């Protein structure tokens, strides 16, 4: 069961961004799909002071590492933050999503890595690109409350920034709440 809420008015990009850091207890992270962001390793290397790491565990071939999802801890004033939220959201489309959580970084990373595999009802285990906004849009509404609680784990909310609207997913007590916020351009 989920509730869809649409706030009445559009916010500016600056207002939407400020809302991400409104709760000082939460850290803002991005899960960036390497396959969707050209030259992601170079962008991450240039992101001075931002912690980042590949979500796929272990030693990977360089080509696989470039294509893999990466967890990046964002800062409100970091150039990479603005690039992801505004330029990439408008130009690249579904590059990944934001994760707001209180959890320590290593606990969050461990939880997000566990979501990379899913067992189908027939039994086989598959790779799951849950950080793809199109997959998230289908997956979350299909979960029952227990599944929703397990999926969110330490995550307070998932946010998908896009050119015309931002979608926020929260699951207090296992009930999915989706909020769509229009973005003024």
matplotlib code that plots the C-alpha trace (Angstrom):
import matplotlib.pyplot as plt

x = [0.0, 1.3, 0.1, 0.9, 1.1, 1.6, 2.6, 0.7, 3.5, 6.8, 10.1, 13.2, 16.3, 17.9, 14.9, 14.9, 18.6, 18.3, 15.6, 18.0, 20.1, 17.2, 17.6, 21.1, 20.9, 20.8, 23.7, 23.0, 24.5, 24.3, 24.2, 25.5, 25.2, 28.6, 27.0, 24.9, 27.5, 30.3, 33.8, 32.5, 35.9, 37.4, 34.5, 34.9, 38.7, 38.1, 35.5, 37.8, 36.8, 33.8, 34.0, 33.1, 33.5, 32.2, 29.1, 30.3, 32.5, 36.0, 38.6, 37.0, 38.4, 38.7, 35.9, 33.5, 34.4, 33.6, 30.2, 29.4, 27.3, 29.2, 28.2, 29.2, 28.7, 27.6, 28.2, 25.8, 28.5, 30.4, 30.5, 29.8, 26.6, 25.3, 26.4, 24.4, 21.3, 21.0, 23.1, 23.1, 19.5, 18.6, 21.1, 21.6, 18.2, 18.2, 21.8, 20.9, 19.4, 20.0, 19.9, 19.2, 20.3, 21.5, 23.4, 27.2, 28.6, 29.8, 26.5, 24.7, 27.1, 26.6, 22.8, 22.9, 25.1, 22.6, 20.0, 22.1, 20.8, 17.1, 15.5, 12.7, 9.6, 10.6, 13.9, 16.8, 18.8, 19.2, 21.3, 19.0, 19.7, 17.5, 19.2, 17.8, 14.8, 12.6, 13.3, 12.7, 9.3, 8.2, 9.8, 8.8, 5.0, 5.1, 6.5, 4.4, 5.1, 7.7, 9.4, 9.3, 10.9, 13.6, 14.3, 14.6, 16.6, 18.6, 17.5, 15.2, 14.4, 15.3, 15.1, 15.1, 16.1, 14.9, 14.6, 10.9, 10.2, 11.9, 10.4, 10.8, 10.2, 9.8, 8.4, 7.6, 6.4, 6.6, 4.0, 5.4, 4.9, 5.8, 5.9, 6.4, 7.7, 7.7, 10.9, 10.7, 13.0]
y = [0.0, 3.5, 7.0, 9.5, 13.1, 16.1, 19.3, 22.2, 24.5, 24.3, 25.1, 26.6, 24.3, 26.1, 25.5, 21.8, 21.5, 23.3, 20.8, 17.9, 19.4, 20.7, 17.9, 18.2, 14.6, 13.2, 12.8, 13.2, 10.5, 9.9, 6.5, 7.2, 4.6, 4.5, 3.2, 6.4, 9.0, 9.4, 9.3, 9.0, 8.0, 11.2, 13.3, 11.5, 12.0, 15.7, 15.9, 17.2, 16.2, 14.0, 10.4, 7.9, 4.2, 1.6, -0.3, -3.5, -5.4, -6.7, -6.0, -5.2, -4.9, -1.2, -1.4, -3.0, -0.4, 2.4, 0.9, 0.1, 2.1, 4.4, 5.7, 9.4, 11.4, 14.9, 18.3, 21.2, 23.4, 20.8, 21.4, 17.7, 18.1, 20.9, 19.1, 15.9, 17.8, 20.2, 19.5, 15.7, 15.6, 17.8, 16.4, 12.8, 11.9, 8.9, 8.9, 7.4, 8.8, 10.4, 8.6, 10.4, 8.5, 8.9, 5.7, 5.6, 5.4, 1.8, 0.5, 2.3, 0.9, -2.6, -2.2, -0.8, -3.6, -6.1, -4.6, -5.4, -9.0, -10.1, -13.6, -14.1, -15.9, -18.9, -19.1, -17.7, -14.8, -11.8, -8.6, -5.7, -2.1, -0.7, 2.7, 3.1, 5.4, 3.4, 0.2, 2.0, 3.3, -0.2, -2.0, 0.1, 0.1, -3.7, -4.3, -5.2, -3.3, -5.8, -5.8, -2.0, -1.8, -4.2, -2.4, 1.0, -0.3, 2.6, 4.9, 7.7, 8.6, 8.1, 11.1, 11.2, 14.6, 15.3, 18.4, 19.0, 17.3, 15.6, 12.4, 11.6, 8.0, 7.4, 4.4, 5.3, 2.1, 0.3, 2.3, 3.8, 7.5, 9.1, 12.9, 14.7, 18.2, 20.3, 22.1, 25.7, 26.4]
z = [0.0, -0.8, -0.8, -3.6, -2.6, -4.9, -3.3, -4.8, -6.0, -7.9, -6.1, -7.5, -8.0, -5.1, -2.8, -3.8, -3.1, 0.3, 1.3, 1.0, 3.9, 6.0, 8.6, 10.0, 11.2, 7.7, 5.3, 1.6, -0.7, -4.4, -6.0, -9.5, -12.3, -14.0, -17.2, -17.4, -16.6, -19.1, -17.5, -14.0, -12.5, -13.7, -12.3, -8.9, -8.8, -9.4, -6.6, -3.9, -0.4, -1.4, -0.2, -2.9, -3.6, -5.9, -4.7, -6.3, -3.8, -4.5, -7.2, -10.5, -14.0, -14.9, -17.5, -15.0, -12.3, -14.8, -15.4, -11.8, -9.4, -7.1, -3.7, -3.2, -0.1, -1.3, 0.2, -0.2, -1.8, -3.8, -7.6, -8.2, -6.1, -8.4, -11.5, -10.5, -9.3, -12.1, -15.2, -15.1, -14.1, -17.1, -19.6, -18.8, -17.4, -15.1, -13.8, -10.4, -7.3, -3.9, -0.5, 2.7, 5.8, 9.4, 9.2, 9.3, 5.8, 6.1, 7.4, 4.5, 2.0, 3.3, 3.1, -0.4, -1.6, -0.3, -2.5, -5.6, -5.7, -5.6, -5.5, -7.9, -6.8, -8.9, -7.0, -9.2, -7.9, -10.3, -10.4, -9.5, -10.7, -8.0, -8.3, -11.8, -11.3, -13.7, -11.7, -8.4, -9.7, -10.4, -7.5, -4.5, -5.0, -5.5, -2.0, 1.0, 4.3, 5.5, 2.1, 2.1, 5.6, 4.6, 1.3, 3.1, 6.1, 7.4, 4.5, 5.4, 1.8, -1.8, -4.0, -7.8, -9.1, -12.7, -14.9, -14.3, -11.0, -8.0, -6.6, -2.9, -1.6, 2.1, 4.0, 7.6, 9.3, 6.0, 4.2, 1.0, 0.5, -2.9, -3.1, -6.4, -6.3, -9.5, -10.3, -11.6, -14.5]

ax = plt.figure().add_subplot(projection="3d")
ax.plot(x, y, z, "-o")
ax.set_aspect("equal")
plt.show()
